[in-house]
Amino acid sequence: MTTSPPSQRFAVDTFREFPLLIRVRNIAAMVLAAASGATDAIGYLTMGHVFTSAMTGNLVLLGISIAHRDGQRVGRVAVSLFCFVAGTALGARMVRSPKPDDPVWPSAITRALAVEALAFVVYATCWWTIGVNHSVYAKAALLGLGAIALGIQSASMQRFGAGLNTTFLSGSLTALVGWVATGHRLRDIPHHPLVLAGLLFGAISGALLALHAPTFAPVIQLLAVTAALCAAGWQAYAWRRISKDNRASGAV
């Protein structure tokens, strides 16, 4: 008999117990993935062909740049790598590790996303004031801010403990294909197709805006993170109601 990994069993069990909370969480993850895809697309197209969250791709780009002795591109990739690591470390310090008694949406994730939102506000302010084409320093600042924001987001999603990633999605694609190929039901892991769709939508939207309406490019990140924070607020309210009802019924 085939046994699913612990993270997938956790996702299935939690989904059965709190289906609406899980659906809202998955939709929030989808919009965060859209922010990731948009930021990567904008960075790649306007800041010297460098990613802000796809660090596997950046490591490959670093190797190519070193082979071509392209010092400027090595510097851009290094900025993105360093800032992503810094953002990941900050996010990890804020959210810590998953706990057995975690609610569907731990409050630590909300705090981390608020910091991410602040980073994207600064990103948008820089974009609208100094612009992306003014100097190499402006590009480096925007790359760094985007990488910090997405590093925080990457670390924050680990607190869910259910394989819910919104920036590096090779694992999600592998899990999705493997799950379906072995005869399991797609509805048992709905977050994987959602975040993949969100990433693709964000990349398309970010690329279109960066190429044809660059003034509005940062709006995608701002809207996505705002939507995720609204979902977090609703999650906190719903969880308080559930806890209150459980206490009233003597279940807790």
C-alpha positions in Angstrom: 0.0 0.0 0.0 1.4 3.4 -1.0 1.9 5.9 1.8 2.0 9.6 1.1 4.7 11.8 2.6 4.0 13.3 6.0 3.6 16.9 4.6 1.0 15.7 2.2 -0.9 13.7 4.8 -0.9 16.8 7.0 -2.3 18.9 4.2 -5.1 16.3 3.5 -6.0 15.9 7.2 -6.1 19.7 7.8 -8.1 20.3 4.6 -10.8 17.9 5.8 -11.0 19.6 9.2 -10.9 23.3 8.0 -11.7 23.3 4.3 -12.6 27.0 4.0 -9.5 28.1 5.9 -7.3 26.0 3.7 -8.9 27.3 0.5 -8.3 30.9 1.6 -4.7 30.0 2.6 -4.1 28.4 -0.8 -5.6 31.4 -2.7 -3.3 33.7 -0.6 -0.4 31.5 -1.6 -1.4 31.8 -5.3 -1.4 35.7 -5.2 2.0 35.6 -3.4 3.3 33.4 -6.1 2.0 36.0 -8.6 4.1 38.6 -6.8 7.1 36.3 -7.1 6.6 35.7 -10.8 6.0 39.4 -11.5 9.1 40.5 -9.6 11.3 37.9 -11.4 10.0 38.9 -14.8 10.4 42.7 -14.1 13.9 42.1 -12.7 15.0 39.9 -15.6 13.6 42.3 -18.3 14.7 45.6 -16.9 17.6 45.1 -14.5 20.1 43.2 -16.5 18.7 39.7 -16.9 18.9 38.7 -13.3 16.2 36.9 -11.2 15.1 38.0 -7.7 13.7 34.7 -6.3 14.8 31.9 -8.7 18.2 31.4 -7.0 18.9 28.2 -9.0 18.7 30.2 -12.1 20.8 32.9 -10.6 23.5 30.4 -9.7 23.6 29.2 -13.3 23.7 32.9 -14.5 26.6 33.5 -12.1 28.5 30.6 -13.6 27.8 31.8 -17.1 28.8 35.4 -16.2 32.1 34.2 -14.7 32.8 32.1 -17.8 32.2 35.2 -20.0 34.1 37.5 -17.6 31.1 39.7 -17.4 31.9 41.7 -14.2 28.8 43.8 -14.2 26.5 40.8 -14.5 28.4 39.0 -11.8 27.8 42.0 -9.5 24.1 42.1 -10.3 23.7 38.4 -9.6 25.7 38.7 -6.4 23.5 41.5 -5.2 20.4 39.4 -5.8 21.9 36.3 -4.1 23.1 38.2 -1.1 19.8 40.1 -0.6 17.7 37.0 -1.0 19.8 35.2 1.6 19.5 38.2 3.9 15.7 38.3 3.4 15.4 34.5 4.0 17.4 34.8 7.2 15.2 37.6 8.4 12.0 35.8 7.5 13.2 32.6 9.2 14.0 34.5 12.4 10.5 36.0 12.3 8.4 32.9 11.6 10.5 30.1 13.2 9.7 26.4 12.6 6.2 24.8 12.3 4.6 23.7 15.6 2.2 20.8 16.2 -0.4 23.2 17.6 -0.2 25.8 14.8 -3.4 27.2 13.4 -4.0 27.1 9.7 -2.4 30.5 9.4 0.1 31.3 12.2 0.3 35.0 13.2 4.1 35.0 12.7 3.5 34.6 8.9 1.3 37.7 9.0 4.1 39.7 10.7 6.6 38.6 8.1 4.3 39.4 5.2 3.9 42.9 6.7 7.6 43.4 6.5 7.6 42.0 3.0 4.9 44.5 2.1 7.1 47.3 3.5 9.9 46.2 1.3 7.7 46.3 -1.7 6.4 49.7 -0.8 10.1 50.9 -0.8 10.6 49.1 -4.1 7.7 50.8 -5.7 8.8 54.2 -4.3 12.2 53.8 -5.8 10.8 52.6 -9.1 8.5 55.7 -9.3 11.1 58.2 -8.2 14.6 57.2 -9.4 13.4 54.9 -12.1 15.1 51.7 -13.3 17.0 53.2 -16.2 18.9 56.0 -14.5 22.0 54.1 -13.2 23.5 50.8 -12.3 23.0 51.7 -8.7 19.2 52.1 -9.2 19.0 48.7 -10.7 21.1 47.2 -7.9 18.8 48.8 -5.3 15.7 47.5 -6.9 17.1 44.1 -7.4 18.1 44.0 -3.8 14.8 45.2 -2.5 12.9 42.7 -4.6 15.2 39.8 -3.5 14.9 40.8 0.2 11.1 40.8 -0.1 10.9 37.4 -1.8 13.5 35.9 0.6 11.2 36.9 3.5 8.2 35.4 1.6 10.1 32.2 0.9 11.0 31.6 4.5 7.6 32.6 5.7 5.9 29.9 3.6 8.0 27.2 5.3 6.1 27.8 8.6 3.0 26.2 7.0 4.8 22.9 7.0 2.7 21.6 4.1 5.0 21.9 1.1 3.6 25.3 0.3 6.3 27.3 -1.6 5.6 30.4 -3.6 9.0 31.3 -5.0 10.9 28.2 -5.9 8.4 25.9 -7.6 10.4 23.1 -9.2 9.5 21.1 -6.1 5.8 21.9 -6.5 5.8 20.8 -10.2 7.6 17.6 -9.3 5.2 16.9 -6.4 2.2 17.6 -8.6 3.3 15.4 -11.5 4.4 12.6 -9.1 1.2 12.7 -7.2 -1.0 12.5 -10.3 1.2 10.0 -12.0 0.9 7.6 -9.1 -2.8 7.6 -9.3 -3.7 10.1 -6.5 -6.4 12.7 -6.6 -5.4 16.2 -7.6 -7.9 17.7 -5.2 -5.8 16.4 -2.2 -3.0 18.8 -3.0 -4.8 21.8 -4.6 -2.1 24.2 -3.5 0.5 23.0 -6.1 -1.5 23.8 -9.3 -2.7 27.1 -7.7 0.8 28.4 -6.9 2.1 27.3 -10.3 -0.8 29.2 -12.0 -0.1 32.2 -9.8 3.5 32.3 -10.7 2.8 32.1 -14.4 0.1 34.7 -14.3 2.4 37.0 -12.3 5.2 36.5 -14.8 3.0 37.3 -17.8 1.5 40.4 -16.1 4.9 41.6 -14.9 6.5 41.2 -18.3 3.6 42.9 -20.1 3.7 45.9 -17.8 7.5 46.1 -17.8 7.6 46.2 -21.6 4.5 48.2 -22.4 3.4 50.2 -19.2 6.4 50.2 -16.9 4.9 52.9 -14.6 2.4 50.4 -13.3 4.8 47.4 -13.0 5.1 47.6 -9.2 1.4 47.6 -8.7 1.3 43.8 -9.1 3.4 43.2 -6.0 1.6 45.7 -3.9 -1.8 44.3 -4.8 -0.7 40.7 -4.3 0.8 41.3 -0.8 -2.1 43.5 0.2 -4.5 40.7 -0.8 -2.4 38.1 1.2 -2.5 40.4 4.3 -6.3 40.7 3.9 -6.5 36.9 3.8 -4.3 36.7 6.9 -6.6 39.1 8.8 -9.7 37.1 7.8 -7.8 33.9 8.9 -7.1 35.4 12.3 -10.8 36.4 12.8 -12.1 33.0 11.6 -9.6 31.1 13.9 -10.7 33.2 16.9 -14.3 32.3 16.1 -13.5 28.6 15.8 -11.5 28.6 19.1 -14.4 30.5 20.9 -17.0 28.0 19.6 -14.8 25.1 20.6 -14.4 26.5 24.1 -18.1 27.1 24.4 -18.9 23.5 23.4 -16.3 22.1 25.8 -14.1 20.8 22.9 -11.1 22.8 24.0 
